[in-house]
Amino acid sequence: MTVTEGERGDRTRSIRKFLYYTLLTIVYLLKGIVLILTLLIMLGEKGLKRLKV
């Protein structure tokens, strides 16, 4: 009984850790995408201004 409960606890702990890390990676990916998009928009605006001038 005690062994199975311990294993179950370890499994839930590993699942929680896995979910936590997946959430972290998703957040970092979203931050990266936002940064890239902002850079592209800034570069695009500069390019448009140069084309107009």
Backbone as numpy.savetxt, mean C-alpha at the origin, in Angstrom:
# Nx Ny Nz CAx CAy CAz Cx Cy Cz
-5.56 -31.05 24.26 -6.40 -29.85 24.26 -5.52 -28.59 24.26
-4.56 -28.55 25.19 -3.72 -27.36 25.32 -2.89 -27.14 24.04
-2.41 -28.26 23.46 -1.59 -28.14 22.25 -2.41 -27.55 21.10
-3.63 -28.06 20.89 -4.46 -27.58 19.80 -4.81 -26.10 20.01
-5.10 -25.72 21.24 -5.43 -24.31 21.51 -4.23 -23.43 21.20
-3.04 -23.89 21.58 -1.83 -23.12 21.30 -1.62 -22.96 19.81
-1.82 -24.05 19.05 -1.66 -23.99 17.59 -2.67 -23.02 16.99
-3.90 -23.09 17.49 -4.94 -22.19 16.98 -4.53 -20.73 17.22
-4.01 -20.46 18.40 -3.56 -19.10 18.74 -2.46 -18.63 17.80
-1.49 -19.53 17.53 -0.41 -19.17 16.61 -0.96 -18.89 15.21
-1.93 -19.71 14.79 -2.50 -19.53 13.44 -3.20 -18.18 13.34
-4.03 -17.85 14.32 -4.73 -16.57 14.28 -3.73 -15.42 14.31
-2.67 -15.60 15.10 -1.65 -14.55 15.18 -0.98 -14.35 13.82
-0.64 -15.45 13.15 0.01 -15.35 11.83 -0.95 -14.72 10.82
-2.24 -15.07 10.90 -3.24 -14.50 9.98 -3.33 -13.00 10.21
-3.36 -12.59 11.48 -3.43 -11.15 11.80 -2.21 -10.44 11.26
-1.03 -11.05 11.45 0.22 -10.44 10.96 0.16 -10.30 9.44
-0.33 -11.36 8.77 -0.44 -11.36 7.31 -1.37 -10.24 6.84
-2.53 -10.12 7.49 -3.49 -9.06 7.13 -2.86 -7.69 7.34
-2.14 -7.53 8.48 -1.51 -6.26 8.79 -0.51 -5.88 7.71
0.33 -6.85 7.32 1.34 -6.55 6.31 0.72 -6.28 4.93
-0.36 -7.01 4.60 -1.02 -6.76 3.31 -1.61 -5.35 3.30
-2.21 -4.94 4.43 -2.77 -3.59 4.52 -1.66 -2.56 4.35
-0.51 -2.80 5.01 0.62 -1.87 4.90 1.08 -1.75 3.45
1.23 -2.89 2.77 1.68 -2.86 1.38 0.68 -2.11 0.50
-0.63 -2.35 0.74 -1.66 -1.66 -0.05 -1.55 -0.15 0.17
-1.37 0.26 1.44 -1.27 1.69 1.75 -0.06 2.30 1.05
1.09 1.58 1.12 2.30 2.11 0.48 2.14 2.19 -1.04
1.47 1.17 -1.63 1.23 1.19 -3.07 0.36 2.38 -3.45
-0.69 2.62 -2.65 -1.58 3.75 -2.93 -0.82 5.06 -2.84
0.04 5.18 -1.80 0.85 6.41 -1.65 1.74 6.61 -2.85
2.37 5.52 -3.32 3.25 5.60 -4.48 2.49 6.03 -5.72
1.30 5.45 -5.92 0.48 5.79 -7.09 0.11 7.27 -7.05
-0.28 7.75 -5.86 -0.67 9.16 -5.72 0.52 10.05 -6.04
1.71 9.70 -5.51 2.91 10.49 -5.78 3.19 10.54 -7.28
3.14 9.38 -7.94 3.42 9.32 -9.38 2.40 10.15 -10.15
1.12 10.04 -9.76 0.07 10.80 -10.45 0.30 12.30 -10.29
0.63 12.74 -9.07 0.86 14.16 -8.84 2.05 14.64 -9.67
3.12 13.84 -9.70 4.29 14.21 -10.49 3.93 14.32 -11.97
3.16 13.32 -12.47 2.76 13.34 -13.88 1.90 14.57 -14.17
0.98 14.90 -13.27 0.11 16.06 -13.47 0.95 17.34 -13.50
1.90 17.45 -12.55 2.76 18.63 -12.50 3.57 18.75 -13.79
4.18 17.63 -14.22 4.97 17.63 -15.45 4.09 17.95 -16.65
2.88 17.38 -16.66 1.95 17.63 -17.76 1.57 19.10 -17.83
1.31 19.72 -16.67 0.95 21.14 -16.64 2.10 21.98 -17.16
3.33 21.66 -16.74 4.50 22.41 -17.21 4.64 22.25 -18.72
4.45 20.99 -19.20 4.56 20.73 -20.64 3.51 21.53 -21.41
2.27 21.57 -20.88 1.20 22.32 -21.56 1.54 23.80 -21.61
2.06 24.34 -20.49 2.43 25.76 -20.45 3.50 26.05 -21.49
4.49 25.15 -21.60 5.57 25.35 -22.57 5.00 25.32 -23.99
4.06 24.37 -24.24 3.48 24.26 -25.58 2.68 25.53 -25.92
1.95 26.05 -24.95 1.14 27.26 -25.18 2.03 28.46 -25.45
3.13 28.55 -24.69 4.06 29.67 -24.86 4.94 29.37 -26.08
